[in-house]
């Protein structure tokens, strides 16, 4: 496993990520003290996402109904400020 400083990793992040499979991982050090490891993901591994939502997402109904376009009103107001 390769060791690299935070500043060098920030400068060469793309290149270091490309080298991950060859090197087997990178140990990140700050002032010669290991602080993190960057490891490659195996090809078979899949990332799983777990939602904390209790119910499925649904669109909310509008609170009020208006008989004009709010965007037109906003644009008109902005034009008045420029004059």
MOBEL-V712191 format. One record per residue. N is the residue number from 0. SS is DSSP state (@ for helix, = for strand, . for the rest). Layout:
n:N ss:SS
n:N ss:SS
This chain:
n:0 ss:.
n:1 ss:=
n:2 ss:=
n:3 ss:=
n:4 ss:=
n:5 ss:@
n:6 ss:@
n:7 ss:@
n:8 ss:@
n:9 ss:@
n:10 ss:@
n:11 ss:.
n:12 ss:@
n:13 ss:@
n:14 ss:@
n:15 ss:@
n:16 ss:@
n:17 ss:@
n:18 ss:.
n:19 ss:@
n:20 ss:@
n:21 ss:@
n:22 ss:@
n:23 ss:.
n:24 ss:.
n:25 ss:=
n:26 ss:=
n:27 ss:=
n:28 ss:=
n:29 ss:=
n:30 ss:.
n:31 ss:.
n:32 ss:=
n:33 ss:=
n:34 ss:=
n:35 ss:=
n:36 ss:=
n:37 ss:=
n:38 ss:.
n:39 ss:.
n:40 ss:.
n:41 ss:.
n:42 ss:.
n:43 ss:.
n:44 ss:.
n:45 ss:.
n:46 ss:.
n:47 ss:.
n:48 ss:.
n:49 ss:.
n:50 ss:.
n:51 ss:.
n:52 ss:.
n:53 ss:.
n:54 ss:.
n:55 ss:.
n:56 ss:.
n:57 ss:.
n:58 ss:.
n:59 ss:.
n:60 ss:.
n:61 ss:.
n:62 ss:.
n:63 ss:.
n:64 ss:.
n:65 ss:.
n:66 ss:.
n:67 ss:.
n:68 ss:.
n:69 ss:@
n:70 ss:@
n:71 ss:@
n:72 ss:@
n:73 ss:@
n:74 ss:@
n:75 ss:@
n:76 ss:@
n:77 ss:@
n:78 ss:@
n:79 ss:@
n:80 ss:@
n:81 ss:@
n:82 ss:.
